[in-house]
Amino acid sequence: MEIISFIGIVVALVVIILGSLRGYSLILLSTIAALLVGLSGGVDMFMSYEVTYMGGVANMVLVLFPIFLGGQMFGKMLEFSGLPMSVANAVFKKLGPSSSVAAVYIATLLMSVGGINVFVIIFTMYPLAAAFFQKAGISRSLIPGCVLGGAVAMQVLPGMPISNIILPAEAFGTTPMAGLWMAIVGFIIVGGGNLWYLHREGQKCIARGDGFVPREGDTLDVNLDVEGLPNPWLLLPPMAIVVVLLNMFAWPAWAALYIGCVLLGLMFWKRIGGLHKIVNALADGANSSQSVINTAAICGLATVVGAVPGYNVLLGFLEKASFGSPYILLFISIAVIAGFTGSATGGLNFVLENFTQKLLDMGGNPYALTRITNIAQITFDSLPHNSAIVLTLSYCGVSHKDGYKHLFFCTVVTTTLATIVNIVMAHIGII
């Protein structure tokens, strides 16, 4: 029965990845996958779905929704403030067309650190990137890598108010600043490695004449001297208050983000348009936070997997592959599940739901486990079927064939290398 159950788990994960590649709903796919896992596991299928799966979904909504709500409202307030365009304009004016790749990458990184939603960044950055890449003679295929490469680098930083670090910190009883030295080294590898690679590829484009080919609708005459934009340095106060409340006063992430929204409302009261417009901005953010259901649906599948006999086979396989190291076990577990589901949070929840106590019992340092969990989940989640990958390539008018190789390096290669280095650091006690 264990082998049949294990096969059911594998088939369910294949359903997830194939369905994701075709653009099917993650809620539908995870429901089908949960039923397959329960049926092949020999358990009561109805009980497995109604109690185990739906219970897992409900628990993840309970955990994730406040963070999603706070993050989406904070990002929407930033968008209405005009700061995304202000920051982007400032970076582009400072660096100029000759440093187009660095300008896109650094602007994205700064906006990501500031808490601006990655999809807002994509919509803000593309027109500027297109205009500058056209002047510099650089292929559009690098734009997605520049955008998501910067966004991924932000997620490696310590103390960020994002679920990638909040959830493991809560699970292992640490803080978002856990594993500070590991985080610094990880950011150097991911942040620095991505910038080095993208700059090198940009220079190759120029050398071989692989320039920017405009598509219909591209606006290549961008005015960087737009009047009325706020001072880009005004991004610092709201982000600083969120980080300080989260890390120095140990406030919940959602509470710190709510305060950040209040501060943004006060700072940009007139620019946004008064109370009515501010409420509308918050409402837009609240509506966007409903995407938590997609993530929770995937996470619910992890609960079902942990309740069927095939879980023991899966665990045994992962333990053998880890050579007895809690850190390697952690990395492999998250990477495999995140890769199949295309969801960093899916891989994260699977491990926290099923392996937290085992990792501690194996002798894992809670601070090192927190940091490795943080970075390991953003490794193989970025395979071609990942929704952010698909959306970014599509919006930038770049095919998987032309653009994914750059995304693979910036979101899989550098993050995997940083995870491996962090594992070594954990074993030698540099945490």
PAZATOR-929677 format. One record per residue (C-alpha): residue number from 1; z, x, y. Coordinates in steps of 0.2 Angstrom, whole numbers. Example, Ala and Ser with C-alpha at 12.3 -4.5 7.8 and 13.67 -1.06 7.14 Angstrom:
REM residues 2
     n      c3      c1      c2
     1      39      62     -22
     2      36      68      -5
//
This chain:
REM residues 431
     n      c3      c1      c2
     1       0       0       0
     2       4      14      12
     3     -14      21      10
     4     -22       4      13
     5     -11       2      28
     6     -16      19      35
     7     -34      15      32
     8     -31      -1      42
     9     -23       9      56
    10     -39      20      57
    11     -51       6      56
    12     -41      -3      70
    13     -42      12      81
    14     -61      14      78
    15     -63      -4      83
    16     -54       0      99
    17     -65      15     103
    18     -82       7      98
    19     -78      -9     108
    20     -73       1     123
    21     -89      10     123
    22     -98      -7     123
    23     -87     -12     138
    24     -78     -26     128
    25     -61     -32     135
    26     -46     -21     130
    27     -35     -37     128
    28     -48     -44     115
    29     -50     -27     106
    30     -31     -24     105
    31     -28     -41      98
    32     -41     -39      84
    33     -34     -22      81
    34     -16     -28      80
    35     -22     -42      67
    36     -31     -29      57
    37     -16     -17      56
    38      -4     -32      51
    39     -16     -38      38
    40     -19     -21      30
    41      -1     -17      31
    42       4     -31      19
    43      16     -39      32
    44      16     -57      38
    45       1     -57      49
    46       7     -71      60
    47      24     -64      62
    48      16     -47      65
    49       6     -54      79
    50      17     -67      87
    51      33     -57      86
    52      29     -38      84
    53      13     -37      94
    54      17     -49     108
    55      35     -42     109
    56      28     -25     112
    57      16     -32     125
    58      30     -41     134
    59      42     -26     133
    60      28     -15     141
    61      25     -28     155
    62      43     -28     158
    63      43      -9     160
    64      26      -6     168
    65      24     -21     180
    66      36     -16     194
    67      28       2     194
    68      10      -6     194
    69      15     -18     207
    70      23      -6     219
    71       9       7     216
    72      -5      -6     219
    73       3     -13     235
    74       7       5     242
    75     -11      10     239
    76     -18      -6     247
    77      -7      -3     262
    78     -14      14     263
    79     -31       8     262
    80     -29      -5     276
    81     -21       9     287
    82     -37      18     287
    83     -29      34     281
    84     -41      37     266
    85     -56      39     278
    86     -45      49     290
    87     -40      62     277
    88     -57      63     270
    89     -65      65     287
    90     -53      79     292
    91     -56      89     277
    92     -75      87     278
    93     -74      92     296
    94     -63     107     293
    95     -73     114     278
    96     -91     109     282
    97    -107     107     272
    98    -106     125     265
    99     -90     120     256
   100     -95     103     250
   101     -88     104     233
   102     -71     110     239
   103     -71      97     252
   104     -73      83     240
   105     -61      90     228
   106     -47      94     240
   107     -49      78     250
   108     -47      68     233
   109     -32      79     228
   110     -23      75     245
   111     -27      57     244
   112     -21      56     226
   113      -5      65     231
   114      -3      52     245
   115      -3      38     233
   116     -20      31     236
   117     -28      22     222
   118     -41      32     212
   119     -54      18     214
   120     -51      17     233
   121     -54      36     233
   122     -71      34     224
   123     -77      21     236
   124     -71      32     251
   125     -78      48     245
   126     -95      44     238
   127    -104      42     255
   128     -96      58     262
   129    -100      68     246
   130    -118      61     245
   131    -121      66     263
   132    -113      84     261
   133    -121      87     244
   134    -138      83     251
   135    -136      95     265
   136    -129     109     254
   137    -142     106     240
   138    -130     102     226
   139    -134      89     212
   140    -125      72     213
   141    -120      75     195
   142    -105      85     201
   143     -97      71     212
   144     -88      62     198
   145     -80      79     192
   146     -75      83     210
   147     -67      65     212
   148     -58      63     195
   149     -54      82     194
   150     -44      81     209
   151     -35      64     204
   152     -31      72     187
   153     -23      88     195
   154     -11      77     205
   155      -4      69     189
   156       2      86     184
   157      13      89     199
   158      32      86     197
   159      41      72     205
   160      26      60     207
   161      30      41     208
   162      18      37     193
   163      21      30     176
   164      14      46     168
   165      30      55     173
   166      42      40     176
   167      41      33     158
   168      44      50     149
   169      58      54     161
   170      67      38     157
   171      64      39     138
   172      71      57     137
   173      85      54     150
   174      79      67     163
   175      71      65     180
   176      53      66     187
   177      56      84     192
   178      60      89     174
   179      51     105     168
   180      48     111     186
   181      41     129     181
   182      30     121     167
   183      24     109     180
   184      20     122     193
   185      10     133     180
   186       1     117     173
   187      -4     113     191
   188     -11     130     194
   189     -21     129     178
   190     -28     111     181
   191     -29     111     200
   192     -35     129     201
   193     -46     129     186
   194     -55     113     191
   195     -58     120     209
   196     -65     136     202
   197     -76     127     189
   198     -83     115     201
   199     -87     128     215
   200     -96     139     202
   201    -106     124     196
   202    -110     120     214
   203    -116     138     217
   204    -127     137     202
   205    -135     121     208
   206    -140     129     225
   207    -146     145     216
   208    -158     135     204
   209    -163     122     217
   210    -155     108     208
   211    -152      98     224
   212    -146      80     228
   213    -159      67     224
   214    -155      51     234
   215    -155      34     226
   216    -159      17     235
   217    -144      12     246
   218    -137      30     249
   219    -132      33     267
   220    -135      51     271
   221    -131      51     289
   222    -112      51     290
   223    -102      51     306
   224     -87      62     305
   225     -81      58     322
   226     -77      40     320
   227     -66      34     334
   228     -50      24     331
   229     -45      32     314
   230     -26      37     312
   231     -20      55     312
   232     -22      61     294
   233      -5      69     295
   234       2      51     296
   235       0      51     277
   236      15      62     275
   237      29      51     281
   238      27      36     269
   239      23      48     254
   240      38      59     258
   241      50      44     259
   242      44      38     242
   243      46      56     234
   244      63      59     242
   245      70      42     237
   246      63      44     219
   247      69      62     216
   248      84      66     228
   249      92      49     228
   250      86      44     210
   251      79      27     216
   252      68      18     203
   253      50      21     207
   254      46       3     211
   255      60       2     224
   256      54      19     232
   257      36      12     233
   258      42      -5     240
   259      51       5     254
   260      35      15     256
   261      26      -1     259
   262      38      -7     272
   263      36      10     281
   264      17       8     281
   265      19      -9     288
   266      29      -3     302
   267      19      12     306
   268       2       3     306
   269       8     -15     311
   270      -5     -16     325
   271     -19      -7     316
   272     -18     -18     301
   273     -17     -34     312
   274       1     -40     311
   275      11     -49     299
   276      -2     -61     292
   277     -14     -46     288
   278       0     -36     281
   279       5     -50     269
   280     -14     -51     264
   281     -14     -33     260
   282       1     -34     249
   283      -6     -49     241
   284     -22     -40     237
   285     -11     -26     229
   286      -1     -39     219
   287     -17     -46     212
   288     -23     -29     207
   289      -7     -26     198
   290     -12     -39     185
   291     -22     -25     177
   292      -5     -20     169
   293     -10     -33     155
   294     -24     -22     149
   295     -12      -7     147
   296       2     -17     139
   297     -11     -25     127
   298     -15      -7     121
   299       3      -2     121
   300       8     -18     110
   301      -4     -11      96
   302       8       4      95
   303      22      -7      91
   304      13     -15      77
   305       8       2      70
   306      26       8      69
   307      30      -8      59
   308      18      -6      44
   309      19       6      29
   310       4      16      35
   311      15      23      49
   312      24      34      37
   313       7      42      31
   314       2      44      49
   315      19      52      53
   316      18      64      38
   317       0      69      43
   318       5      73      61
   319      21      82      55
   320      11      94      44
   321      -2      97      58
   322      13     101      70
   323      20     115      59
   324      37     109      63
   325      36     110      82
   326      42      95      91
   327      31     100     106
   328      15     102      95
   329      19      85      87
   330      21      77     104
   331       4      84     110
   332      -5      80      94
   333       2      62      93
   334      -2      58     111
   335     -19      66     111
   336     -25      57      96
   337     -19      40     101
   338     -25      42     119
   339     -42      48     113
   340     -45      33     102
   341     -39      20     115
   342     -46      29     130
   343     -29      25     138
   344     -16      38     143
   345      -2      25     144
   346      -7      19     126
   347      -5      37     119
   348      11      39     129
   349      19      22     124
   350      14      26     105
   351      25      42     106
   352      39      35     116
   353      40      19     105
   354      39      28      88
   355      44      47      90
   356      57      49     104
   357      72      51      94
   358      63      61      80
   359      57      74      94
   360      75      76     100
   361      81      77      82
   362      68      91      79
   363      77     101      92
   364      65      97     107
   365      72     101     124
   366      72      84     134
   367      66      93     150
   368      52     101     141
   369      47      85     131
   370      46      76     147
   371      34      88     155
   372      23      90     140
   373      22      71     138
   374      17      70     156
   375       2      82     154
   376      -3      79     136
   377      -7      60     140
   378     -21      66     152
   379     -30      76     139
   380     -40      67     127
   381     -39      50     136
   382     -54      55     146
   383     -67      54     133
   384     -83      45     137
   385     -76      27     134
   386     -62      29     146
   387     -64      15     160
   388     -61      27     174
   389     -75      39     168
   390     -87      24     165
   391     -84      17     183
   392     -85      33     192
   393    -101      39     184
   394    -108      22     187
   395    -103      20     205
   396    -110      38     209
   397    -126      34     200
   398    -124      48     187
   399    -127      46     169
   400    -115      52     155
   401    -128      65     150
   402    -129      73     167
   403    -111      70     173
   404     -99      70     158
   405    -100      88     154
   406     -91      92     171
   407     -79      78     169
   408     -75      85     151
   409     -70     102     158
   410     -60      95     173
   411     -51      81     163
   412     -50      87     145
   413     -52     106     145
   414     -41     112     159
   415     -27      99     154
   416     -27     104     136
   417     -26     122     141
   418     -11     118     152
   419      -3     108     138
   420      -5     123     126
   421       3     135     139
   422      17     123     143
   423      21     122     124
   424      22     141     123
   425      33     141     138
   426      44     128     130
   427      46     138     114
   428      51     154     124
   429      63     144     136
   430      54     145     152
   431      56     127     157
//
